[in-house]
Amino acid sequence: MSSGRTNVEVEGRRLSLSNLDKNMYPEFTKGEVIDYYARVAAVMLPHLKDRAATRIRWPDSVDGAKFFEKNAPSHTPGWVRTATIPTPGSSTGRDTLDFVVVDDLPTLVWCANLAALELHVPQWKVGPRGKVHAPDLIVFDLDPGAPATITEACEVAHLLRDLLAEDGLETYPKTSGKKGLHLYVPIKEPTQAERTSEYAMAAAQRLAEEHPRLVVAKMDKRLRKGKVFVDWSQNNPAKTTVAPYSLRAANRPSVSTPVTWDELGSCEDAADLTFTPAELLDRVDEHGDLLEPLLKEGHELPA
């Protein structure tokens, strides 16, 4: 394996890429990771724009140790946008952290070169002067507990979609890239950020009460066997969700992939909703960005 560096220019920015032939996954190199992110950038960047990114890095491949990186490293180029954001109670002991904001292709390639295989973002945006806005998205993470599988998660997804529709809200799905699903709801920014968490928790609890044999909304893992956990907690302003189109770390590279409701309705096993980077790029060619509605103003939360 070569440890050499390759100098490239990306939209006018000079980057020095390293170890391009190093396997980040079995039979999937760092060069292929960077190539994937460069090719998917047109649909991915709008979902990263203005959102403080948590990067999960695997410098020694998915078989090695990982670490979560919120603060911009000391060697961050001056052209990479950062935002200083309050982080009270952070494990770092700091009251603020300088988050990277992935607004453009050079920054996305720079992150990929640092082996940031996964990019996670919150449901809120940060303004040009670092002002943190109220959330403009609600997300539900549907996590099946064995022996339940993604097919049960698809059933719960439809039930949750119908419940939210009663409140006048539109719902858009993607795979987690692993065993579950994420459902997004675009909303108008509420007055208080806590409103989205409160609404998401109440919706999850309603669903669990209506379908107790299939759905659980409590955090206790002992309750999840054979059910689908509707995790509403990622709406906490301090939490993040894997970004649309992000790679996931696993034995084979998979992608957190936007899907259609018809695909959820016809899913018979996990393979039906597991997509490689190449398959994802083909889907983008065919469908465009299935999550484009998230980029537009959503509905107001019900009182």
Disulfide bonds with the S-S distance in Angstrom:
none
